Amino acid sequence: MTLHILGIDIAKNTYQLHGADSSGKEVLKKRLPRHKLAAFIANLPACTIVMESCGGANYWARVFQRSGHAVKLISPQFVKPFVKTNKNDANDALAIVEAACRPSMNFVPIKQVAQQDIQSVHRIRTRVVKNRTALINEIRGLCQEYGIVVAPGAARVKTSLCTIIADGANELTVSSRESMQGLYEELVWTEARLKALDAKIRVLCRLNENCKRILKVPGVGELTATALVAAIPDPKEFRNGRHLSAWLGLVPRQASSGDKQVLLGISKRGDRYLRTLLIHGARAVLSHHKDAANDYSRWVARKKSTLSHNKAAVALANKNARIIWSMLNTGEAFSYGIQTDAA
C-alpha cells in the first residue's frame, strides 16, 4: 500500500478516512473513533492529509503535522460539488480527496495556538456586543410598554434607566422596577465585560510585532490588527495582495461571458467580521481625511472625489488589505509614499 493522500471527514466522535495512491486509486477506507485517530495517523507513512476547514480542524492539523505529515485544510464549499450520489461520511471523505487533487484548488491556512487565542477573544467580544445590543433593545421595548421612550445608545440607556427606576411618577410598579433594576445591573456587567475584553485585545496587540507594524496603516486599529494577524497565519499562503483581498470578499463579482465583461458589487466572500472591520476603518479615514502631499493621501482624495462614500470606503479597504499583505509578507514598515517639499 503506497498511501499518497488521505482525506478525513472529521466529526465530534467518529472519523471517516479515505486514502488514495498517486494515481488516485483507493488504498484505504476506514472508520475510527476519536481516541484511536491520533495513534493510527502516527503509524502511517508520511503523506498529505486533507480535511475540511471546520470545528476542530486546526487542532487535528497540528497533531498530524507533529507526526510528520503534510496537512491541508479545504473550504467545505469547495468539497460539496465532489460529493457523489448520497451524502454520507464515506462519500464526504472521498469528495475531500477528489477536491484536494484539483491543481487549481485553494486551501485554508492552518492556525497556530497563539492565533486561535487571539481569535477566541474576538469571537467572545462579538457575542458580548450582540448580547449588549439585544439587552438595550429589550430595555427600550419594555419601557415603551409603560409609556416611557428611551433614546438609543448604551450610555444613554444606562443613564436614562437609573432616572426611570427612581421616578415615582411613571407607571412602573414595584415588580417592574425590580425587573428594570435587574436589567440595569446586567447592562452594567455587560459593559464591564466588554471593556475587559477590549483591554485584553490592546495587550495582545502590544505583544505582537506584526500587529504593531500594521497599526500604522490608516484605518487600522487594535481590533482590526489583531483580527487580521489571527486570521492570516502565513501571508505566503496568498499569491499576492489581490488574492488576500479576494479572500476577504473585497473584489467585484463577475458575470462575464465571451467578450462582455460585467463587474458587479463586491463578492462578500470570506470572513464578514474582517471585511466589516476594514470597511469601517476606511470610512473613518474618509471622514477625517485631510489633503497631504504624499501618494496615499492623493489616492484617497481622488477616490473620495470620484466615487460615492460607500464605494470609496470599499476601495480603500481593498487597498489597505493589499498593503497589509505586503507588510506581513516582506516585513517592511508602512509608508505614505513619495513626500514633496510641501509635506
Secondary structure as UniProt FT lines:
FT   STRAND          5..9
FT   STRAND          14..20
FT   TURN            22..23
FT   STRAND          26..33
FT   HELIX           34..42
FT   STRAND          48..52
FT   TURN            55..56
FT   HELIX           57..66
FT   TURN            67..68
FT   STRAND          70..74
FT   HELIX           76..79
FT   HELIX           80..82
FT   HELIX           89..100
FT   TURN            103..104
FT   HELIX           113..145
FT   TURN            146..147
FT   HELIX           154..166
FT   TURN            168..169
FT   HELIX           174..207
FT   HELIX           209..214
FT   TURN            215..216
FT   TURN            218..219
FT   HELIX           222..231
FT   HELIX           235..237
FT   HELIX           241..247
FT   TURN            248..249
FT   STRAND          252..254
FT   TURN            258..259
FT   STRAND          263..266
FT   HELIX           272..287
FT   HELIX           295..306
FT   HELIX           309..330
FT   TURN            341..342
//
